[in-house]
Amino acid sequence: MKKMSCVFIILCLCMGGVNLSVSAKSQTALVTDELFKDMEQLKYPIVSEVDNEDMEIKINKDFEKYIKESYKELKENETQAEKYGFQGDYQTDYQVKYNTSPCLSIVTSNYIFSGGAHGNTTVQSFNYDIEVGKRVYLTDILTTDEQKKAVQDYVWEYAIERPDIFYPDLKKEDIKLTKDTAFYFTDEGITLVFQQYEIAPYVSGNQEIHTPTDVYKKS
């Protein structure tokens, strides 16, 4: 009787595994670390195993351009540090925020210390739709004034309910939604990523606000 039970359990586990593999969503790309000029402070992503070869080349060129610009900024900061006698620092990093076919979202962060009380981190988002064959900016999603206003209202209401995190006197017009506004895809919509000081004080960091599709979808 015990032998029969074990066989039944194994069969159930195997069947469950098959179901999971069938329902699992595939990755858009394999993302791996690369160091620019073998410098540990300049880490950036490279992608491979993208179904669209042209898009794979384009994505890697985008990150090559990004890291070269970061290297230039690092060298400029080193020059300023030597000139003005402070201990400069510069670090790049990234996070894969969404990697489900056909979309890919990677958010980079560049930390720089140029003297003063503390350093600053700037974020940038790289979003792609492999099926469409293009990099996607926020203005490709929020294409009308009505959509932008709906998201602006959503972010403002979210913020004023949390005055301990955001500026208590934040005005709706302070919330800028442009082509350069960082964001990443989610299964339920997008998540906006704001720069330090943009809508909240430094101590609150880069605020990420999830925005469901229902907020901005066209009726």
Secondary structure, DSSP 8 states (H G I E B T S, - for coil): -HHHHHHHHHHHHHHHHHHHHHH----S-EEEEEEGGG-TTBEEEEEE--SSHHHHHHHHHHHHHHHHHHHHHHHHHHHHHHHHT---EEEEEEEEEEEETTEEEEEEEEEEE-SSS--EEEEEEEEEETTTTEE--HHHHS-SHHHHHHHHHHHHHHHHT-TTTS-TT--GGG----TT-EEEEETTEEEEE--TTTSS-GGG-S-EEEEEHHHH---
